[in-house]
Structure formats: C-alpha cells, structure tokens
C-alpha cells in the first residue's frame, strides 16, 4: 500500500488525502469533438474488515451537483444516470481494485465541464470534493490516416482505409469522403465511406487521392431548454405581468418546435413555433406547458409548470342567526394559498374560546373559515374576516347594531358594487331609515303602549379590497 501511494505521488495530477482518502486523476483532459478519451483514475478509502462484504459503489457527478442528482456514470445498479451521458460516459476499471477510470465516447461540446468523484461502501460515504476532473472539448482537427493493405496495380481492385486517431466504437459517426482524379467517374455515394474500393488506371499514376473527415452533426434534438429559465421545471409570475417563453434545441437536421398545454404532449396544441408570449398573464394561463422538438431522427421535449401569483379575493360572506348564536362563513381565493382570520373588535379570534370558535380549511388555492359566536347584543359589535398572503390582503367588516330580539332575527343580504356607488348607498340608507320610521310610527299609533312590537335590528357589511370599492347592507329583521 505504501508503495502504491508513493507511485500516486510520483504520477502527478491531483492528490487528495483526508482521513485515509486519496484520489489520483488528471486535472485537465482535452478531447476533440466526436472522438473518445480515457481518463485513468485511482482512489483510496478507509477499509474495515466488517464492511468488506458490503457493496462498493462509485460515482462521477457534474461538479456542483448534489449526491441526489443523477450521476454521469456509476456502477450502482438502481441509480439512473443523466440522459445525455448514458452509454457514452462509462466506468472501465474494476472498483474493487481501486480503479475509477472513466471513458468518454463521442465527445460533445456539452460534455465540457468539471466532474467530481464519490465512493460509498457501508458507512463510508465520501465525495472527493477538492479534486475534480475538468474536460475540455475542442474542434475536430485530427488529420486522418490512409492505410493501403497491398500495392496498387493497374487494373486490379484495391481497398484503402481511412481512420482518425481517437475515434472508437460507440462514438458519434464521423463523415468520410474521398476526392481525387482517379475517382471522378465513380458514384459519389461509394466515396462516402471510411473504406474505399476502386480499380486504379495507368493514367491515375502520380495523381492525388485525399480522404476528408468531418464531424457528422446529424443527431436527434438534444439539450432542450427554455431560454432564461435555466434548468428549472417551474416558474411563478405575478398576475398581469408579461411573459415570454422561448424553446431552444440543438438538432441537425433542424427540429420542428411546437407547444402543448396539459399533462402530456397528447393534450392541446397551442403553438407551432419556438415562442410563447403573454402580454398580460391571467389566472387561466396557469398550468403545464411542454415544448416538443422533432426531426427525422427522433424527438425530445421539455416541460414547465407555470404558477400565477395573485392577492386574496374574498367572496361575499354569509351570516345567519340560530337562537342567540351568530354563524358566519368567509372564503378567499389566492396563490399562494391565503390565510383567513376573524376579528371581534380589535381582538383576533384564535381557535376556541368561551363564546367564540373558528374552524378553517384549505383546498388548492381556496381557504374557507367559519365563525360561531354566542352573543347578546348590548352595543355595536364589529366582526371582520381578513384574508392575507405575500401579495396583498382583503377584509370584510360586519357591524351589528343592538336590538330587542336578535335571537329571533333572520339575515337578508343585498349588495351594491362599484367605486361610484357611495351616493346611491347613502340614498338607499336614507330611504330605508325613512320607511322604517314611518312603519314604526304607524305601529305606535296602532299600539300606543308598544306591548307587542319590537325595534328592527340592523347591520352593515363593508367590503374593503385594495383597489376596488364595494358596499353591501345586511338587514336583520324581526320575525
């Protein structure tokens, strides 16, 4: 073991030692696009006989990812790797021999970056965070090599093979083409292969024959993402704001981009372009949106859950008497889900008390709350239902005026809406007061001693949103 550690130190690269942990791997590896590279790697971790029978798992992660993200390569049988590295990033050494060597096939521009190694065995769970591998991907500039298996003779068929150092099985195919005067009469399709078969002629002596190699860029849509959204699968936006979603994909031939709304691409098609625009986002725009990219070689998709944020919106309250108990319900919609609170005067009602109890519940974006209040009115009583979230609040205030028989009263609700209705409300109140006084006088004339008739009990509801005025009257009438 000491000899092996000494060899690691002499090898160069990056060595990390921490409580018996050591990692030997090249700091920087350069590979040309489309070619392959092998990265030698050795690691040491504390060994305990008790855990020798435990499974040994090793991982390569993108630098900065958590241990819960998919790795780019692993020998763990149940851990899924990243889709864009599957089949291309492979462990080629035996972990039991402390070998963490990594093979990268068909290097892509997107492979450029840093990668971190991790080991897990029994209670040993360690990430070599201070030693990472950096992969650089450059343009394909490697010159091809032409191999002639036998001397060229006039009138005799011959095979020529063209190859590039660094290519390997399983990598993205390279595009080969042959040019030369000796091939001018050949079918062009027979000249687009790494192996060329032709029959030389006397006049071909001394002419040039060239093999050209370039990166074959034909591939299915890859690296789909929503511009400016990063890798996030959800986005929240305030109601009324503008939104622009742009879908981009690397693809050759170019992919056709389309948008769908719903839980899958089999749902409603809403656009056949790369862009979705909302001048003003509304609540109806919330949902799941999927961009699909498709070409002749395959397809891919990326989805986003859109959440629309808005302040609370209270519905009209409902109140009724049962004996001497007042029951009121209040509801509000908002996102995030709003909280609802009841106030009796300046005191907020929490849970159950001697004469009041509150029950509340939420479903999706709606919160409901009920107030049960046992009270005998001897003075003006003010009740308030308040809804609140991070983007605003609304409240409803109920004023109850004392009367002789509130326990037998019934509630009738009439509403008037709009910011310019205050004058009309005042007129209605005056007319109501006039009619009630007139009725009272008639009853007083018929019953001068007032033995059977009772005064009406009246209440007022005030709706107080942040940007809209709204008024309503509650009349509690004797029965």
ROBA-127930 format. One record per residue (C-alpha): x, y, z. Coordinates in steps of 0.2 Angstrom, whole numbers. Layout:
// residues N
<u->X, v->Y, w->Z>
...
This chain:
// residues 479
<u->0, v->0, w->0>
<u->14, v->12, w->4>
<u->22, v->8, w->-12>
<u->6, v->12, w->-21>
<u->4, v->29, w->-13>
<u->22, v->33, w->-17>
<u->18, v->29, w->-36>
<u->2, v->41, w->-34>
<u->13, v->55, w->-28>
<u->25, v->52, w->-42>
<u->12, v->51, w->-55>
<u->7, v->69, w->-54>
<u->-11, v->77, w->-56>
<u->-21, v->80, w->-41>
<u->-20, v->70, w->-25>
<u->-31, v->72, w->-10>
<u->-29, v->65, w->7>
<u->-41, v->66, w->21>
<u->-43, v->54, w->35>
<u->-37, v->40, w->23>
<u->-45, v->46, w->7>
<u->-34, v->49, w->-8>
<u->-39, v->52, w->-27>
<u->-27, v->52, w->-41>
<u->-34, v->58, w->-58>
<u->-29, v->70, w->-71>
<u->-34, v->88, w->-68>
<u->-37, v->93, w->-86>
<u->-42, v->82, w->-100>
<u->-44, v->88, w->-118>
<u->-53, v->79, w->-132>
<u->-58, v->83, w->-149>
<u->-77, v->84, w->-153>
<u->-83, v->67, w->-159>
<u->-68, v->57, w->-153>
<u->-65, v->47, w->-137>
<u->-54, v->49, w->-122>
<u->-49, v->38, w->-107>
<u->-46, v->46, w->-91>
<u->-35, v->35, w->-79>
<u->-41, v->36, w->-61>
<u->-36, v->28, w->-44>
<u->-44, v->30, w->-27>
<u->-41, v->25, w->-9>
<u->-53, v->25, w->6>
<u->-53, v->18, w->23>
<u->-55, v->-1, w->23>
<u->-63, v->-10, w->38>
<u->-65, v->-29, w->38>
<u->-83, v->-28, w->45>
<u->-88, v->-19, w->28>
<u->-78, v->-30, w->16>
<u->-94, v->-39, w->11>
<u->-104, v->-23, w->8>
<u->-106, v->-17, w->-10>
<u->-94, v->-5, w->-16>
<u->-102, v->9, w->-27>
<u->-93, v->23, w->-36>
<u->-100, v->39, w->-45>
<u->-95, v->53, w->-56>
<u->-105, v->68, w->-54>
<u->-106, v->85, w->-63>
<u->-96, v->97, w->-51>
<u->-109, v->107, w->-41>
<u->-122, v->93, w->-41>
<u->-129, v->86, w->-25>
<u->-127, v->67, w->-22>
<u->-146, v->66, w->-25>
<u->-144, v->72, w->-43>
<u->-141, v->59, w->-57>
<u->-123, v->55, w->-59>
<u->-115, v->55, w->-76>
<u->-108, v->37, w->-73>
<u->-109, v->24, w->-59>
<u->-109, v->6, w->-56>
<u->-124, v->7, w->-44>
<u->-137, v->-5, w->-52>
<u->-153, v->6, w->-47>
<u->-146, v->24, w->-50>
<u->-151, v->32, w->-66>
<u->-138, v->42, w->-75>
<u->-140, v->58, w->-84>
<u->-149, v->55, w->-101>
<u->-135, v->65, w->-111>
<u->-121, v->54, w->-104>
<u->-130, v->37, w->-105>
<u->-120, v->25, w->-115>
<u->-105, v->37, w->-118>
<u->-98, v->40, w->-100>
<u->-93, v->23, w->-94>
<u->-83, v->16, w->-80>
<u->-70, v->5, w->-87>
<u->-60, v->-1, w->-72>
<u->-63, v->-13, w->-58>
<u->-69, v->-3, w->-42>
<u->-63, v->-17, w->-31>
<u->-46, v->-14, w->-37>
<u->-47, v->4, w->-33>
<u->-49, v->9, w->-51>
<u->-61, v->23, w->-55>
<u->-55, v->26, w->-74>
<u->-68, v->34, w->-85>
<u->-71, v->33, w->-103>
<u->-80, v->47, w->-113>
<u->-85, v->42, w->-131>
<u->-91, v->53, w->-145>
<u->-87, v->69, w->-135>
<u->-99, v->83, w->-137>
<u->-97, v->102, w->-134>
<u->-110, v->100, w->-119>
<u->-98, v->87, w->-111>
<u->-86, v->101, w->-107>
<u->-85, v->105, w->-88>
<u->-79, v->98, w->-71>
<u->-83, v->82, w->-63>
<u->-82, v->75, w->-45>
<u->-79, v->58, w->-39>
<u->-88, v->49, w->-25>
<u->-87, v->32, w->-16>
<u->-100, v->23, w->-5>
<u->-97, v->7, w->5>
<u->-106, v->3, w->21>
<u->-104, v->18, w->32>
<u->-91, v->25, w->21>
<u->-99, v->39, w->10>
<u->-87, v->52, w->4>
<u->-85, v->64, w->-10>
<u->-68, v->69, w->-16>
<u->-74, v->87, w->-17>
<u->-56, v->95, w->-18>
<u->-51, v->85, w->-33>
<u->-61, v->86, w->-49>
<u->-58, v->82, w->-67>
<u->-60, v->96, w->-80>
<u->-64, v->90, w->-98>
<u->-61, v->102, w->-112>
<u->-69, v->99, w->-129>
<u->-61, v->107, w->-144>
<u->-64, v->107, w->-163>
<u->-60, v->91, w->-173>
<u->-43, v->95, w->-181>
<u->-36, v->77, w->-180>
<u->-29, v->73, w->-198>
<u->-35, v->56, w->-204>
<u->-23, v->42, w->-209>
<u->-24, v->32, w->-225>
<u->-19, v->13, w->-224>
<u->-15, v->3, w->-240>
<u->-16, v->-15, w->-237>
<u->-7, v->-20, w->-254>
<u->2, v->-11, w->-268>
<u->-8, v->-3, w->-280>
<u->-8, v->-11, w->-298>
<u->-17, v->-5, w->-313>
<u->-32, v->-15, w->-317>
<u->-33, v->-23, w->-300>
<u->-46, v->-18, w->-287>
<u->-39, v->-11, w->-271>
<u->-45, v->-6, w->-254>
<u->-40, v->9, w->-245>
<u->-45, v->13, w->-227>
<u->-46, v->30, w->-219>
<u->-46, v->32, w->-200>
<u->-44, v->45, w->-186>
<u->-34, v->43, w->-170>
<u->-45, v->45, w->-155>
<u->-61, v->38, w->-163>
<u->-69, v->22, w->-155>
<u->-83, v->11, w->-156>
<u->-99, v->18, w->-150>
<u->-94, v->36, w->-153>
<u->-104, v->48, w->-165>
<u->-101, v->43, w->-183>
<u->-88, v->53, w->-192>
<u->-92, v->59, w->-210>
<u->-79, v->52, w->-223>
<u->-77, v->57, w->-241>
<u->-64, v->53, w->-254>
<u->-59, v->65, w->-268>
<u->-46, v->63, w->-282>
<u->-45, v->62, w->-301>
<u->-45, v->44, w->-301>
<u->-62, v->44, w->-293>
<u->-71, v->56, w->-304>
<u->-81, v->43, w->-314>
<u->-86, v->34, w->-298>
<u->-103, v->35, w->-290>
<u->-102, v->49, w->-276>
<u->-111, v->38, w->-264>
<u->-97, v->25, w->-264>
<u->-84, v->38, w->-260>
<u->-93, v->42, w->-243>
<u->-86, v->28, w->-233>
<u->-70, v->25, w->-222>
<u->-66, v->11, w->-234>
<u->-64, v->15, w->-252>
<u->-64, v->1, w->-266>
<u->-58, v->6, w->-283>
<u->-48, v->0, w->-298>
<u->-33, v->11, w->-302>
<u->-29, v->15, w->-321>
<u->-12, v->19, w->-329>
<u->-17, v->37, w->-331>
<u->-20, v->38, w->-312>
<u->-2, v->36, w->-308>
<u->5, v->51, w->-299>
<u->-12, v->59, w->-295>
<u->-18, v->64, w->-278>
<u->-30, v->54, w->-268>
<u->-37, v->63, w->-252>
<u->-48, v->57, w->-238>
<u->-58, v->70, w->-229>
<u->-66, v->68, w->-212>
<u->-78, v->80, w->-203>
<u->-90, v->79, w->-188>
<u->-106, v->71, w->-193>
<u->-118, v->83, w->-185>
<u->-134, v->74, w->-189>
<u->-142, v->70, w->-172>
<u->-159, v->70, w->-163>
<u->-164, v->85, w->-154>
<u->-153, v->87, w->-139>
<u->-151, v->100, w->-124>
<u->-168, v->106, w->-125>
<u->-171, v->121, w->-113>
<u->-182, v->136, w->-110>
<u->-171, v->151, w->-113>
<u->-169, v->162, w->-97>
<u->-177, v->148, w->-86>
<u->-162, v->138, w->-84>
<u->-165, v->120, w->-78>
<u->-180, v->125, w->-68>
<u->-196, v->114, w->-71>
<u->-207, v->128, w->-63>
<u->-209, v->146, w->-64>
<u->-220, v->159, w->-54>
<u->-226, v->175, w->-61>
<u->-237, v->189, w->-54>
<u->-254, v->191, w->-62>
<u->-254, v->205, w->-75>
<u->-236, v->204, w->-79>
<u->-229, v->199, w->-96>
<u->-221, v->183, w->-100>
<u->-210, v->176, w->-114>
<u->-206, v->158, w->-116>
<u->-193, v->153, w->-129>
<u->-189, v->135, w->-133>
<u->-171, v->131, w->-140>
<u->-164, v->114, w->-145>
<u->-148, v->108, w->-153>
<u->-153, v->97, w->-168>
<u->-147, v->93, w->-186>
<u->-157, v->92, w->-197>
<u->-166, v->107, w->-188>
<u->-181, v->102, w->-177>
<u->-199, v->107, w->-178>
<u->-204, v->115, w->-162>
<u->-221, v->115, w->-155>
<u->-230, v->119, w->-139>
<u->-243, v->109, w->-129>
<u->-254, v->113, w->-114>
<u->-258, v->100, w->-102>
<u->-250, v->85, w->-93>
<u->-243, v->77, w->-109>
<u->-240, v->81, w->-127>
<u->-256, v->72, w->-132>
<u->-265, v->87, w->-125>
<u->-270, v->103, w->-133>
<u->-258, v->110, w->-146>
<u->-256, v->129, w->-144>
<u->-242, v->134, w->-155>
<u->-231, v->128, w->-169>
<u->-216, v->140, w->-166>
<u->-202, v->141, w->-153>
<u->-210, v->156, w->-144>
<u->-225, v->158, w->-132>
<u->-229, v->176, w->-127>
<u->-242, v->183, w->-114>
<u->-244, v->202, w->-114>
<u->-253, v->200, w->-98>
<u->-253, v->184, w->-88>
<u->-270, v->179, w->-81>
<u->-276, v->165, w->-69>
<u->-282, v->155, w->-83>
<u->-264, v->154, w->-90>
<u->-258, v->143, w->-76>
<u->-254, v->125, w->-80>
<u->-241, v->114, w->-88>
<u->-233, v->119, w->-104>
<u->-222, v->107, w->-115>
<u->-211, v->111, w->-129>
<u->-208, v->97, w->-141>
<u->-193, v->96, w->-154>
<u->-194, v->84, w->-168>
<u->-184, v->80, w->-183>
<u->-182, v->64, w->-194>
<u->-170, v->56, w->-182>
<u->-181, v->57, w->-166>
<u->-189, v->69, w->-154>
<u->-187, v->77, w->-137>
<u->-197, v->88, w->-125>
<u->-195, v->99, w->-110>
<u->-209, v->105, w->-98>
<u->-213, v->119, w->-87>
<u->-226, v->121, w->-73>
<u->-232, v->139, w->-73>
<u->-239, v->146, w->-57>
<u->-249, v->163, w->-57>
<u->-247, v->173, w->-41>
<u->-261, v->185, w->-36>
<u->-268, v->193, w->-20>
<u->-283, v->187, w->-10>
<u->-300, v->188, w->-17>
<u->-314, v->187, w->-4>
<u->-332, v->181, w->-9>
<u->-347, v->188, w->-1>
<u->-349, v->182, w->17>
<u->-364, v->173, w->23>
<u->-371, v->176, w->41>
<u->-386, v->169, w->50>
<u->-393, v->168, w->67>
<u->-398, v->152, w->77>
<u->-406, v->156, w->93>
<u->-393, v->168, w->101>
<u->-378, v->161, w->91>
<u->-372, v->170, w->76>
<u->-364, v->159, w->62>
<u->-353, v->167, w->48>
<u->-343, v->159, w->34>
<u->-330, v->168, w->24>
<u->-320, v->162, w->9>
<u->-305, v->168, w->-1>
<u->-295, v->163, w->-16>
<u->-277, v->167, w->-19>
<u->-260, v->160, w->-24>
<u->-250, v->156, w->-13>
<u->-265, v->150, w->-3>
<u->-271, v->164, w->9>
<u->-273, v->163, w->27>
<u->-290, v->168, w->35>
<u->-293, v->177, w->52>
<u->-308, v->183, w->61>
<u->-308, v->198, w->72>
<u->-320, v->203, w->85>
<u->-317, v->222, w->88>
<u->-298, v->223, w->90>
<u->-296, v->205, w->96>
<u->-292, v->191, w->84>
<u->-301, v->175, w->87>
<u->-289, v->160, w->88>
<u->-297, v->143, w->90>
<u->-310, v->141, w->103>
<u->-314, v->152, w->117>
<u->-329, v->154, w->130>
<u->-341, v->162, w->117>
<u->-332, v->160, w->100>
<u->-325, v->147, w->89>
<u->-316, v->147, w->72>
<u->-314, v->132, w->60>
<u->-303, v->134, w->44>
<u->-298, v->123, w->30>
<u->-289, v->125, w->13>
<u->-291, v->116, w->-4>
<u->-279, v->120, w->-18>
<u->-280, v->139, w->-19>
<u->-295, v->142, w->-8>
<u->-297, v->144, w->10>
<u->-313, v->143, w->20>
<u->-317, v->149, w->38>
<u->-332, v->148, w->49>
<u->-335, v->159, w->65>
<u->-348, v->153, w->78>
<u->-351, v->167, w->91>
<u->-363, v->166, w->106>
<u->-368, v->184, w->110>
<u->-382, v->195, w->116>
<u->-380, v->212, w->108>
<u->-380, v->227, w->120>
<u->-369, v->238, w->110>
<u->-362, v->239, w->92>
<u->-352, v->224, w->88>
<u->-339, v->224, w->74>
<u->-334, v->207, w->66>
<u->-320, v->206, w->52>
<u->-314, v->192, w->41>
<u->-297, v->196, w->34>
<u->-288, v->186, w->20>
<u->-269, v->188, w->18>
<u->-254, v->181, w->8>
<u->-237, v->188, w->2>
<u->-245, v->199, w->-12>
<u->-259, v->208, w->-3>
<u->-274, v->207, w->9>
<u->-293, v->210, w->9>
<u->-305, v->211, w->23>
<u->-324, v->211, w->26>
<u->-331, v->220, w->41>
<u->-349, v->216, w->48>
<u->-357, v->229, w->60>
<u->-371, v->223, w->71>
<u->-382, v->235, w->80>
<u->-391, v->231, w->96>
<u->-410, v->227, w->96>
<u->-423, v->219, w->107>
<u->-424, v->202, w->99>
<u->-408, v->197, w->90>
<u->-410, v->179, w->95>
<u->-425, v->178, w->83>
<u->-418, v->188, w->69>
<u->-415, v->182, w->51>
<u->-402, v->189, w->39>
<u->-405, v->196, w->21>
<u->-390, v->201, w->11>
<u->-391, v->215, w->-3>
<u->-375, v->220, w->-12>
<u->-371, v->236, w->-22>
<u->-354, v->236, w->-32>
<u->-343, v->248, w->-40>
<u->-332, v->263, w->-35>
<u->-345, v->276, w->-39>
<u->-360, v->269, w->-29>
<u->-357, v->278, w->-12>
<u->-370, v->292, w->-16>
<u->-383, v->278, w->-21>
<u->-379, v->269, w->-5>
<u->-382, v->284, w->6>
<u->-398, v->287, w->-3>
<u->-404, v->269, w->0>
<u->-399, v->270, w->18>
<u->-409, v->286, w->20>
<u->-424, v->279, w->11>
<u->-423, v->263, w->22>
<u->-422, v->273, w->38>
<u->-437, v->284, w->32>
<u->-448, v->269, w->28>
<u->-443, v->261, w->45>
<u->-448, v->276, w->54>
<u->-464, v->278, w->45>
<u->-468, v->260, w->49>
<u->-463, v->262, w->67>
<u->-475, v->277, w->69>
<u->-489, v->268, w->61>
<u->-487, v->253, w->73>
<u->-485, v->266, w->88>
<u->-502, v->273, w->83>
<u->-510, v->256, w->82>
<u->-501, v->250, w->98>
<u->-498, v->266, w->108>
<u->-492, v->256, w->123>
<u->-479, v->246, w->112>
<u->-483, v->230, w->121>
<u->-480, v->218, w->106>
<u->-470, v->226, w->93>
<u->-451, v->226, w->93>
<u->-437, v->238, w->85>
<u->-428, v->231, w->70>
<u->-410, v->225, w->71>
<u->-399, v->232, w->58>
<u->-381, v->228, w->52>
<u->-369, v->234, w->39>
<u->-356, v->225, w->29>
<u->-341, v->234, w->22>
<u->-330, v->226, w->8>
<u->-313, v->233, w->8>
<u->-302, v->227, w->-6>
<u->-285, v->235, w->-10>
<u->-291, v->243, w->-27>
<u->-310, v->242, w->-28>
<u->-323, v->249, w->-18>
<u->-338, v->238, w->-14>
<u->-353, v->241, w->-2>
<u->-366, v->229, w->5>
<u->-380, v->231, w->18>
<u->-387, v->217, w->29>
<u->-404, v->220, w->37>
<u->-408, v->209, w->52>
<u->-427, v->209, w->53>
<u->-438, v->204, w->67>
<u->-450, v->189, w->64>
